[in-house]
């Protein structure tokens, strides 16, 4: 069985780690759940993939849109600044 398709790419995870560390939080304290992933064919060679990611820490969860043309890491960083996950 192949690996499930993900909407989160490596650079987003690196940015996520950077944001956590900038706020003095260990990124490993968070759990991720990707869900509602939808692939949309835009043309013969272009496919858009979108979904949602739920991020949880200390029983506090927040869901963000993920995939093409989203900015979930920036939204997550804003929530860190607001203290949402404390």
N, C-alpha and C positions, 0 to 999 in steps of 0.2 A: 504494500500500500504506500502511495506517495505521500510526501509531506503536504499538509494542508496549506492552502494559499493564505498569505498574510497581507494585510494592508499597511502594516508598519514596516518601514525599511530601516536598515542599519544606521543610517545617518540620523534618523529621528530618535532611535534609542540612544545614540551618542549624545544628542542634544538634550534628551530627557535626563541622562546621567549628569550632564554639565549643569543643568538647572537645579537638580536636587542638591548637588554638592555646593553650588553657589548659595543655597539657602541652608546649608549645614545639615542636610538630611541624607542619610545613606539610601541610595536608589534601590537597594535590595529590600527595603522596608515596604515597598509597593508591590502589589500584585496586578497583573494585567489580564483582561479577558477581552478577546476580539470576538465580535458577533455581528450578525446582520450583514454579512459580506455579500455584495452584489457586483457582478461583472456586467458591464454594458459595452456592447460592440459599437464603436463609433465609426469604424471603417474596416476595410479588409485587413489592415495592418495595425489598427489602433484599438486597444481595449482599455476602458476606464474601470478602475476597481475602487469601490467605496464601501464603507462599513462603519462600525462604531467600536470604540475601545472604552472599556470601563476600567478605571484606575482606582485601586483601593489601598488605604493605609489606616490602621487603627479603627477599623470598622466604618470608616468614612469613604464613600464611593462617589465618583463623578464620572459621567459618560460624555465622551467627546466624539464628534464625527472624525473618521479617519479615511485615508486613501487619497486619491487624486484631488488636487486643488483644495486641500484642507490644511489647517494650521493648529492641530491639536496640541502640539508641544508649547506653542506660544500661549494658548488658552490655559494649559496646565500651569505654565510659569506664572501667569497672572493670578491663578488660584492659589499658588504657593505664596505669592506676595500678600494676598488677602488673608492668609492663614487658614484656608479652608481645610487642609489636611492635618491641622494640629489638634 
